[in-house]
């Protein structure tokens, strides 16, 4: 079983990105599963707090989930043409202490996708993750891209994906990524 961890970078109850993650859970290829990780409960990074008390429990949970996963999918909203601070903050916490980065992130298959009510579907947020993914030593998947633009027309009020073409594109994206994550590392 190929275990993929998905993290939505939004805390919003009706988040399009969380809806995208939950839709993806139902479209995973056979022999794979998409576990939902969360950034909820992660405080703002504070080096003094880290020194005094170590990692907060929500960070420990997410960090362990990332380490155990065969691949990581970041469902990233776009704020001001970059990733949201709350999402970056969560990933920054999971990169502590720096001596753990290679065991948590080294060679980890990763892809970024995202949804936005706007016309560009998080393209710049996705690009803004690239330097982070490089710094953490991950193994990004370059063969597919998924930008869900005009998300208000793609999901219904309950967060169900109603756009069949987008569902097909998401399924294809997931198939390609899982194949990459399950495959040999060299
Ligand atoms: C946004 N939004 C936004 N959208 C976009 O496509 N490009 C952008 O640069 C921005 N900038 C931006 C800044 C801030 C501070 C907020 C709060 C919002 C809109 C954003 O895509 C929208 O709120 C989404 O619904 C956020 O994702 P979730 O919460 O639905 O997953």
Boltz pocket constraint, residues with backbone or C-beta under 6 A from the ligand:
constraints:
  - pocket:
      binder: B
      contacts: [[A, 10], [A, 11], [A, 12], [A, 14], [A, 15], [A, 16], [A, 17], [A, 18], [A, 77], [A, 78], [A, 79], [A, 80], [A, 81], [A, 82], [A, 115], [A, 116], [A, 117], [A, 118], [A, 119], [A, 120], [A, 121], [A, 122]]
      max_distance: 6.0
